[in-house]
Amino acid sequence: MTYTPASAPVSGVKRIELTLRALVLGCILAVIFTAANTYLGLKVGLTFASAIPAAVISMAILRMFKTSTIWENMTVQTVASVGGAMSSIIFVLPGLVMVGWWLEFPFWESVLICVFGGVLGVTFSIPLRRALVVEANLPYPEGVAAAEVLTVGSRGAEQTESAVRENASGLWVVITGAAVSAGYALLVAGRVFAGEAARYIKLPASLGGGATGLGFSMQFALLGAGHLIGLAVGLAQLFGLLLAWGVAVPILTAPDTIAWMTANGIPSIAAAVDPGAPAEELAGTVWSREVRLMGAGVIGVAAIWTLVKLAGPLITGLTSALAANRRRQGGEALDRTEQDIPINIVAGLSIACLVGIGGLLAWFAQGNPTLAGSTALLVGGGLIYVVFIGFAVAAICGYMAGLIGSSNSPVSGVGILAIVIASVLMLGVLALAGLPADPSVIAFALIVTAVVFAVAVIANDNLQDLKTGQLVQATPWRQQTALIVGVIAGALVIPLILNLLNQAFGFEGGPAGIADEPLAAPQATLISALARGVIGGDLRWDLIGLGAVIGVVIIALDAALSGATKGKMKLPPLAVGIGFYLPAAVTTMLVVGAVCGWLYDKAIRTTRFADVGRRMGVLLASGLIVGESLFLVMTAGVIVWTGDDAPFARFFPMGEAWPAMLAGIAVFGVLTLVLYGWVRNQSAKV
């Protein structure tokens, strides 16, 4: 959809945008969000987008300055957001510790991997801005929500009386949603309520006798994100969820399937599970070890198809960027909102980053006797890989961010594909150079993948930020400069936090830390296992291939459905793959949020305040994300400081599992109904 904020900035306001105070505040917030996301990502395998909480904090602090503007707040949230996004590199870098190559995270090597890859993510996303932000009809849920928050909370000019009332009411909607979300998250952290409701069962013999389950995470942030992604994407994710947990998991855990696979020499994870194990262990093991690999195949095919469909718009966007540069050089003045960093500077920055990456790869190869003789081949191949695969994943991740939001975009799925491709290419290098498949080869593949992953996560976040900038009429080149600053701020803190957590807890498969239980780091564990599997020759290509076939079928279904309904109904393949790949509890709550948002919009569609009500709904969703995100930042800091996995649990009684779960469901449902009803009433008063 196309969205214009209720009180968009106007030309009468003095433009204060890229200021020193905004950059400093943005860097401080970037450090905080990066540290919090690093811990949470390693603990539970998920990170949260920091754009909206950063915008809220910025507006609260910069309001002390009478000259502050919406564009200056935009700069702060841009720097903070991209710094927080940089933390997703933790889905790859710990793999170097897990495979035994690093014992700790060398500071400058880690920083340079993040900086070179992150800046490439910025420069690669600049020519994509026109194609994916300006011309593509993508919802950018978090970008729209951030624009709403900035518009409501920043000073306006020449506003009508109704706009002033709407801004005042909208700010209260954000604050109320944030307070409820944070309060509920506190009660979950204190274990008054269960944070997740799940039920696993073993099916009767008449249905195959396999195991399956269903759960949903009671998080208001996910409910808000579901509201923002919309019904079409939510239902596509539900379809992927049903394929995974209603078809794949029951079939792969069925006794007949296990017996058939064993008889035909096909590996079966379910066969290694104790037959008397509970349904949760059986279904969870098969999903994480087999079905998720199939999901990676679905995402891979969907991503390739997305890139094919984007080929035309991408070429158009690059051509437009080159044409704009020629007009600039010819003396023609571009509209301020179309002024990107000049393409010659973009090219220079990209080349500088590639030279730096080449130096890193050469230094790594020369330091290892196994690789030293093939340095030129490894560096040349690595740079080609970074350029072509890096630009491809920048486009794919940018599209996914536009489709479902950067928080829900499965960049770890892209990381899976990247490590598989890198490892396959390393096999080619081994064959050409006659090298043995030792740990240094796996480590080289992980480093190249880390660079590409940095490109992916930054492009994933950047285009969401650029959408926010478009909605509030920010200047693109100033925003892109702020993005580069944010990359550097985030990169500087990541190795410090990683070394702290490595010393305190350690990682699964790596050296033990001080604490008894190591951090799971699920994505890094999977990615390092894939690298070892491909190079060692024992990867389950059959599962990835099966997922790819499923992906092709979904693409065909989408085309048929779109054709039959003349484009009114679609089945976005990437969204289906996301539902297949993400944990069921996360996907289910996103679907619930999408349905709630649709029901709310439908209920107010015929009222006189329909437009205001829809905007208020977006603000409520934004507030829900803000509150829980800020609480998670604080919680992560307390956990790291105290070393206590559940620091708030000591202040509340420890309830029984089922009572806490049922109480949580009831309170969550009641609060959801009350919030939507209250927002409807607030809209009617504007």
C-alpha positions in Angstrom: 0.0 0.0 0.0 1.0 3.7 -0.4 0.9 5.6 2.8 1.3 9.3 3.7 1.7 10.2 7.3 -1.2 12.2 8.8 0.8 15.3 9.2 3.7 15.0 6.8 6.5 17.5 7.1 6.1 20.7 5.1 8.4 23.1 3.5 7.8 25.8 6.1 9.9 24.0 8.7 13.6 24.9 8.8 15.5 21.7 7.7 17.9 20.5 10.5 18.8 17.0 9.6 22.4 15.6 9.7 23.7 17.2 12.9 26.5 16.3 15.3 24.2 15.9 18.2 22.0 13.5 16.2 25.0 11.4 15.1 26.3 11.2 18.7 23.0 10.3 20.2 22.4 7.8 17.4 25.8 6.2 18.0 25.1 5.9 21.8 21.8 4.2 21.0 23.4 2.0 18.4 25.9 0.7 21.0 23.1 -0.1 23.4 20.9 -1.9 20.8 23.8 -3.8 19.3 24.8 -5.1 22.7 21.3 -6.1 23.6 20.6 -7.8 20.2 23.9 -9.6 20.4 23.0 -11.3 23.7 19.4 -12.0 22.7 20.3 -13.4 19.3 22.8 -15.8 20.8 20.4 -16.8 23.6 17.2 -17.4 21.6 18.1 -17.0 18.0 16.0 -13.8 17.4 16.8 -10.1 17.3 14.5 -7.2 17.3 14.4 -4.1 15.1 15.5 -1.0 17.0 14.2 1.7 14.6 11.0 2.5 16.5 12.4 2.4 20.1 15.3 4.5 18.9 12.9 7.1 17.4 10.9 7.2 20.6 14.1 7.8 22.7 15.4 10.4 20.3 12.2 12.4 20.4 12.2 12.3 24.2 15.8 13.6 24.4 15.9 16.0 21.5 12.7 17.7 22.6 14.9 19.5 25.1 16.3 21.5 22.1 13.8 23.9 20.6 15.4 23.6 17.2 15.0 19.8 16.9 13.1 18.5 13.9 11.5 15.3 12.6 14.5 14.9 10.2 17.0 15.1 13.0 15.1 12.4 14.9 15.1 10.5 11.6 18.9 10.7 11.6 19.1 9.4 15.2 16.8 6.4 14.5 18.7 5.6 11.3 22.1 5.4 13.0 20.7 3.5 15.9 18.7 1.1 13.7 21.6 0.1 11.4 23.9 -0.3 14.4 21.5 -2.7 16.1 21.0 -4.6 12.8 24.8 -5.1 12.6 24.4 -7.4 15.5 23.0 -10.1 13.3 26.5 -10.9 12.2 26.5 -13.1 15.3 24.6 -15.7 13.3 27.9 -16.4 11.5 30.9 -15.2 13.5 30.6 -17.6 16.5 30.9 -20.4 14.0 34.6 -19.7 13.9 34.8 -20.5 17.6 32.5 -23.5 17.2 34.8 -25.1 14.6 37.8 -24.5 16.8 39.5 -21.9 14.6 39.2 -19.0 17.0 39.4 -19.3 20.8 38.2 -15.7 21.1 37.1 -12.9 18.7 40.1 -10.8 17.5 39.0 -7.2 17.8 40.2 -5.6 14.6 39.6 -8.6 12.3 36.0 -8.8 13.6 35.5 -5.1 13.3 36.8 -5.0 9.7 34.6 -7.9 8.6 31.6 -6.0 9.9 32.7 -2.6 8.6 33.6 -3.7 5.1 30.6 -5.9 4.7 28.2 -3.4 6.3 29.4 -0.4 4.2 29.0 -2.6 1.1 25.4 -3.3 2.3 24.8 0.5 2.3 26.4 1.1 -1.1 24.7 -1.9 -2.7 21.3 -0.7 -1.3 21.7 2.9 -2.7 20.9 1.9 -6.4 18.1 -0.3 -5.1 16.3 2.6 -3.4 14.5 3.7 -6.5 13.5 0.1 -7.5 12.4 -1.2 -4.1 11.4 1.9 -2.1 10.2 4.5 -4.6 8.8 2.3 -7.5 7.9 -1.0 -5.8 4.5 -1.3 -4.1 5.8 -2.9 -1.0 4.2 -2.3 2.5 7.5 -1.8 4.5 5.6 -2.4 7.8 8.3 -1.2 10.1 9.3 1.7 7.9 5.7 2.9 7.9 5.3 2.4 11.6 8.6 4.3 12.3 7.3 7.2 10.1 4.1 7.2 12.1 6.0 7.4 15.4 8.2 10.2 14.1 5.3 12.2 12.7 3.2 12.0 15.8 6.1 12.7 18.2 7.9 15.5 16.3 7.0 19.1 16.1 4.8 19.9 13.0 3.9 23.1 11.2 0.8 24.5 9.6 -1.3 21.7 11.1 -5.1 21.7 11.1 -6.9 21.5 14.4 -7.9 17.9 13.6 -4.3 17.0 12.8 -3.2 18.4 16.1 -5.9 16.4 17.9 -4.9 13.3 16.0 -1.2 13.8 16.8 -2.0 14.2 20.5 -4.3 11.1 20.5 -1.8 9.1 18.4 1.1 9.8 20.9 -1.1 8.5 23.7 -1.9 5.4 21.6 1.8 4.8 21.2 2.6 5.3 24.9 -0.3 3.2 26.0 0.6 0.3 23.7 4.2 0.5 24.8 3.3 0.5 28.4 1.0 -2.5 28.1 3.5 -4.4 26.0 6.4 -3.7 28.4 4.2 -4.5 31.4 3.1 -7.8 30.0 6.7 -8.7 29.1 7.8 -7.9 32.6 5.2 -10.4 34.0 6.4 -13.0 31.5 10.0 -12.4 32.6 8.9 -12.7 36.2 7.2 -16.0 35.2 3.8 -14.9 36.4 2.6 -15.8 32.9 4.2 -18.3 30.5 5.8 -16.6 27.5 4.7 -19.4 25.2 1.8 -21.8 24.9 2.4 -25.0 23.1 0.9 -28.5 22.8 2.6 -31.5 21.2 0.8 -34.8 20.4 1.5 -38.2 18.9 -1.1 -38.9 16.2 -3.1 -42.1 16.2 -2.0 -45.0 14.0 -4.9 -44.3 11.6 -3.2 -40.9 10.8 0.3 -42.3 10.5 1.4 -42.3 14.2 3.7 -39.4 13.8 4.2 -36.5 16.1 3.4 -32.8 15.7 2.5 -29.7 17.7 1.4 -26.2 17.7 2.3 -23.2 19.8 2.3 -19.5 19.9 4.5 -16.9 21.6 2.5 -14.5 23.8 4.5 -11.4 22.7 2.7 -8.1 22.0 5.7 -7.2 19.7 4.9 -10.1 17.5 1.2 -9.2 17.6 2.0 -5.7 16.5 4.3 -6.9 13.7 1.6 -9.2 12.5 -0.9 -6.3 12.3 1.7 -4.4 10.2 2.5 -7.2 7.7 -1.2 -7.5 6.7 -3.5 -10.4 6.1 -2.2 -11.7 2.7 1.4 -12.2 4.0 0.1 -13.5 7.3 -2.0 -16.2 5.6 0.9 -17.1 3.3 3.0 -17.6 6.4 0.2 -19.8 7.9 0.2 -21.9 4.8 4.0 -22.5 5.2 3.4 -23.3 8.9 0.8 -25.9 8.0 3.1 -27.4 5.4 5.9 -27.8 8.0 4.0 -28.9 11.1 0.9 -30.4 9.5 2.6 -32.4 6.7 6.4 -32.6 6.9 6.8 -33.2 10.6 4.1 -35.8 11.0 5.3 -37.7 7.9 9.0 -37.7 8.9 8.1 -38.9 12.5 5.7 -41.6 11.4 6.9 -45.1 12.2 6.3 -46.4 8.7 8.3 -43.5 7.2 11.2 -44.1 9.6 11.2 -47.8 8.8 11.1 -47.1 5.0 14.0 -44.6 5.3 16.1 -46.9 7.4 15.5 -49.8 5.0 16.5 -47.7 2.0 19.6 -46.3 3.6 18.2 -42.8 4.0 19.3 -41.0 7.2 16.4 -40.4 9.6 16.9 -38.1 12.6 13.7 -39.6 14.1 15.2 -43.1 14.1 17.9 -41.8 16.5 15.3 -40.5 19.0 14.3 -42.7 21.8 10.9 -44.4 20.8 9.6 -43.5 24.2 10.6 -39.9 24.0 7.8 -37.3 24.4 6.1 -35.9 21.3 7.8 -32.5 21.9 11.3 -34.0 21.7 10.5 -36.1 18.7 8.7 -33.3 16.7 11.1 -30.6 17.8 14.2 -32.6 16.8 12.9 -33.5 13.4 11.8 -29.9 12.7 15.1 -28.4 13.7 17.3 -31.0 12.1 15.4 -31.9 8.9 12.3 -29.8 8.2 14.2 -26.5 8.7 16.6 -27.6 6.0 13.6 -28.1 3.8 12.5 -24.6 4.7 15.9 -23.3 3.7 15.3 -25.0 0.3 11.9 -23.3 0.0 13.4 -19.9 0.9 16.3 -20.5 -1.6 14.0 -21.1 -4.5 11.7 -18.3 -3.5 14.7 -15.9 -3.2 16.0 -16.8 -6.6 12.5 -16.3 -8.1 12.3 -13.0 -6.3 15.6 -11.9 -7.8 14.5 -13.0 -11.3 11.3 -10.9 -10.9 13.3 -8.0 -9.6 15.8 -8.1 -12.5 13.9 -5.5 -14.4 13.2 -3.0 -11.6 16.8 -3.5 -10.3 18.2 -2.6 -13.7 15.9 0.3 -13.9 16.9 1.5 -10.4 20.6 1.3 -11.3 20.0 3.1 -14.6 18.1 5.8 -12.8 21.0 6.2 -10.3 23.5 6.6 -13.2 21.2 9.0 -15.0 20.7 11.1 -11.9 24.5 11.3 -11.5 24.9 12.4 -15.2 22.2 15.1 -14.6 24.0 16.3 -11.5 27.3 16.5 -13.3 25.6 18.3 -16.2 24.5 21.0 -13.7 20.8 19.9 -13.5 19.4 20.3 -10.0 17.7 17.2 -8.7 14.8 17.3 -6.3 16.1 17.1 -2.7 14.2 13.9 -2.0 15.9 12.3 -5.0 19.5 13.1 -4.1 21.4 9.9 -3.3 25.1 9.8 -2.6 26.6 10.4 -6.1 27.2 7.1 -7.9 30.9 7.8 -8.4 31.3 8.1 -4.6 29.3 5.0 -4.1 31.6 3.2 -6.6 34.7 4.5 -4.8 33.4 3.4 -1.4 32.5 -0.1 -2.8 36.0 -0.5 -4.4 37.7 0.6 -1.1 35.7 -2.0 0.8 36.5 -4.7 -1.7 40.2 -3.8 -1.5 40.0 -4.1 2.3 38.1 -7.4 2.0 40.8 -8.7 -0.4 43.5 -7.7 2.1 41.7 -9.5 4.9 41.3 -12.7 2.9 45.0 -12.5 1.7 46.2 -12.1 5.3 44.1 -15.1 6.4 45.3 -17.3 3.6 49.0 -16.3 4.0 48.8 -17.1 7.7 47.8 -20.8 7.0 50.2 -23.2 5.4 47.4 -25.2 3.8 46.0 -22.1 2.0 49.1 -20.0 1.4 50.0 -21.5 -1.9 46.5 -20.7 -3.3 46.2 -17.1 -2.0 45.5 -15.5 -5.4 42.9 -18.1 -6.3 41.1 -17.8 -2.9 41.2 -14.0 -2.8 40.0 -13.6 -6.4 37.2 -16.1 -5.9 36.2 -14.6 -2.6 35.9 -11.1 -4.1 33.9 -12.3 -7.0 31.6 -14.2 -4.6 31.2 -11.1 -2.4 30.3 -8.9 -5.4 27.8 -11.1 -7.1 26.3 -13.0 -4.2 26.5 -9.9 -2.0 24.5 -7.7 -4.5 22.0 -10.5 -5.0 21.4 -11.0 -1.2 21.1 -7.2 -0.8 18.3 -7.1 -3.3 16.6 -10.2 -1.9 16.8 -9.0 1.7 15.7 -5.6 0.8 12.6 -7.1 -0.9 11.9 -9.3 2.1 12.2 -6.3 4.4 9.7 -4.5 2.3 7.4 -7.4 2.3 7.3 -8.4 5.9 9.6 -6.1 7.8 13.2 -6.3 8.7 12.5 -8.0 12.1 10.7 -10.9 10.5 12.9 -11.2 7.4 14.7 -14.5 7.7 18.2 -13.3 7.0 19.5 -16.4 8.7 17.9 -18.3 5.8 20.0 -16.2 3.4 23.0 -17.0 5.5 22.3 -20.7 5.1 22.2 -20.4 1.4 25.3 -18.2 1.4 27.4 -20.7 3.4 26.2 -23.6 1.2 27.3 -21.7 -1.9 30.6 -20.6 -0.4 31.3 -24.2 0.8 30.5 -25.6 -2.6 32.9 -23.1 -4.2 35.5 -24.1 -1.7 35.2 -27.7 -2.9 36.0 -26.4 -6.4 39.1 -24.6 -5.0 40.2 -27.8 -3.2 39.9 -29.7 -6.5 41.8 -27.1 -8.5 44.6 -26.6 -6.0 44.7 -30.2 -4.6 44.2 -29.0 -1.0 43.0 -31.2 1.9 39.6 -30.4 3.5 41.0 -29.2 6.8 39.5 -26.7 9.3 41.3 -23.7 7.6 39.1 -24.3 4.5 35.9 -24.3 6.6 37.1 -21.1 8.4 37.8 -19.4 5.1 34.3 -20.2 3.9 32.8 -18.8 7.2 34.8 -15.6 6.9 33.6 -15.0 3.3 30.1 -15.8 4.4 30.4 -13.4 7.3 31.2 -10.6 4.9 28.2 -11.5 2.7 26.0 -11.8 5.7 27.0 -8.3 6.9 25.9 -7.1 3.4 22.6 -8.9 3.8 21.6 -7.7 7.2 22.5 -4.1 6.5 20.6 -4.0 3.2 17.7 -5.7 5.0 17.6 -2.8 7.5 18.7 0.1 5.3 15.8 -0.1 2.8 13.4 -0.1 5.7 15.0 3.0 7.0 15.1 4.6 3.5 11.3 4.0 3.3 10.8 5.8 6.6 13.0 8.6 5.2 10.8 8.8 2.0 7.6 9.1 4.1 9.0 12.0 6.2 10.7 13.6 3.2 14.3 13.1 4.4 17.2 13.8 2.2 18.5 10.4 0.9 22.2 11.3 0.8 22.2 12.5 4.3 20.4 9.4 5.5 22.8 7.2 3.6 25.7 9.0 5.4 24.0 8.3 8.7 23.7 4.6 7.7 27.5 4.4 7.3 28.1 6.0 10.7 25.7 3.4 12.2 27.6 0.5 10.6 30.8 1.7 12.2 29.3 2.3 15.6 27.7 -1.2 15.7 30.9 -2.9 14.4 33.1 -1.4 17.1 31.0 -3.0 20.0 30.3 -6.4 18.6 33.6 -8.2 19.3 33.7 -6.7 22.8 30.3 -8.1 23.6 31.0 -11.4 21.9 34.2 -11.9 23.9 32.4 -11.0 27.1 29.6 -13.6 26.4 32.1 -16.2 25.2 34.1 -15.9 28.5 30.9 -16.0 30.6 28.9 -18.6 28.9 30.7 -20.1 25.9 28.8 -21.4 22.8 27.4 -24.8 21.9 30.3 -26.9 20.6 32.9 -24.4 21.6 35.1 -24.0 24.7 33.2 -23.9 27.9 32.5 -20.6 29.7 32.2 -19.8 33.4 28.4 -20.6 33.5 27.2 -24.2 33.3 24.9 -23.7 30.3 26.4 -22.4 27.1 24.6 -20.0 24.7 22.7 -22.0 22.0 23.5 -19.6 19.2 21.2 -21.7 16.9 21.9 -20.0 13.6 25.7 -20.0 14.0 25.5 -23.7 15.1 23.5 -24.6 11.9 25.7 -22.5 9.6 28.9 -23.9 10.9 27.4 -27.4 10.7 26.5 -26.8 7.0 30.0 -25.6 6.2 31.5 -28.8 7.8 28.8 -30.9 6.1 29.4 -29.5 2.6 33.2 -29.6 2.8 33.1 -32.9 4.6 30.7 -34.4 2.2 27.8 -35.4 4.5 25.3 -32.5 4.0 21.6 -33.5 3.6 21.2 -32.3 0.0 18.1 -34.4 -0.3 16.2 -32.3 2.3 17.3 -29.0 0.7 16.4 -30.4 -2.7 13.0 -31.5 -1.5 12.4 -28.0 -0.1 13.4 -26.5 -3.4 10.8 -28.7 -5.2 8.2 -27.5 -2.7 9.2 -23.9 -3.4 8.7 -24.4 -7.2 5.2 -25.8 -6.5 4.4 -22.8 -4.3 5.6 -20.4 -7.1 3.3 -22.2 -9.5 0.4 -22.0 -7.0 1.0 -18.3 -6.6 0.9 -17.7 -10.3 -2.3 -19.7 -10.7 -4.0 -18.0 -7.8 -3.0 -14.5 -9.0 -4.2 -15.3 -12.5 -7.5 -16.8 -11.5 -8.3 -13.8 -9.2 -6.8 -11.1 -11.5 -4.2 -10.3 -8.9 -6.7 -9.9 -6.0 -5.3 -13.0 -4.2 -1.7 -14.0 -3.9 0.5 -16.6 -2.2 3.9 -14.9 -1.8 6.5 -17.7 -2.0 8.9 -15.9 0.3 6.2 -15.5 3.0 5.4 -19.2 2.7 9.1 -20.1 3.1 9.3 -17.9 6.1 6.3 -19.7 7.7 8.1 -23.0 6.9 11.4 -21.9 8.4 10.7 -19.8 11.5 9.7 -21.4 14.8 6.0 -22.2 14.9 5.4 -20.1 18.0 6.7 -17.0 16.3 4.8 -17.6 13.0 1.5 -18.3 14.8 1.5 -15.0 16.7 2.4 -13.1 13.5 -0.7 -14.7 11.9 -2.8 -13.8 14.9 -1.6 -10.2 14.6 -2.4 -10.1 10.9 -5.9 -11.4 11.5 -6.5 -9.0 14.4 -5.4 -6.1 12.2 -7.7 -7.2 9.4 -10.7 -7.5 11.7 -10.0 -4.1 13.2 -9.7 -2.4 9.8 -12.9 -4.2 8.6 -14.8 -3.1 11.7 -14.0 0.6 11.1 -14.2 0.5 7.3 -17.6 2.1 7.0 -17.2 4.7 9.8 -16.5 8.4 9.3 -13.2 8.0 11.0 -11.9 5.0 8.9 -8.7 6.7 7.7 -7.9 8.0 11.2 -8.7 4.7 12.7 -6.4 2.8 10.3 -3.5 5.2 11.2 -4.3 4.7 14.9 -4.1 1.0 14.4 -0.6 1.3 13.0 0.4 3.5 15.9 -1.0 0.9 18.4 1.1 -1.8 16.6 4.1 0.5 16.7 3.6 1.1 20.4 3.4 -2.7 21.1 6.7 -3.2 19.3 8.3 -0.2 21.1 7.3 -1.3 24.6 8.6 -4.8 24.4 11.7 -3.8 22.5 12.7 -1.3 25.1 12.0 -3.8 27.9 14.1 -6.4 26.1 17.0 -3.9 25.9 16.8 -3.3 29.6 16.4 -7.0 30.4 19.4 -7.9 28.2 21.5 -5.3 30.1 20.4 -6.7 33.5 21.1 -10.3 32.4 24.6 -9.5 31.2 25.3 -7.3 34.3 24.0 -9.8 36.9 24.8 -13.1 35.0 21.3 -14.2 36.0 19.3 -15.8 33.1 16.0 -14.7 34.8 16.8 -11.7 36.9 13.1 -10.7 37.4 11.9 -14.2 38.4 13.2 -13.7 41.9 10.6 -10.9 42.5 7.6 -13.0 41.5 6.4 -16.4 42.6 7.2 -19.4 40.3 3.9 -20.7 39.1 3.0 -24.1 37.7 3.5 -24.4 33.9 -0.2 -25.0 32.9 -1.7 -22.4 35.2 0.8 -19.8 34.1 0.1 -20.7 30.5 -3.7 -20.5 30.8 -3.5 -17.3 32.8 -1.2 -15.8 30.1 -3.5 -16.7 27.3 -6.5 -15.2 29.1 -4.8 -12.0 30.0 -3.2 -11.6 26.6 -6.5 -12.1 24.9 -8.4 -9.7 27.1 -5.7 -7.0 26.8 -5.8 -7.3 23.0 -9.5 -6.8 22.9 -9.4 -3.9 25.3 -6.6 -2.2 23.4 -8.3 -2.4 20.0 -11.6 -1.2 21.5 -9.9 1.7 23.2 -8.1 2.7 20.0 -11.4 2.6 18.1 -12.9 5.0 20.7 -9.8 7.3 20.5 -10.2 7.4 16.7 -13.8 8.4 16.9 -13.0 11.4 19.2 -10.5 13.0 16.7 
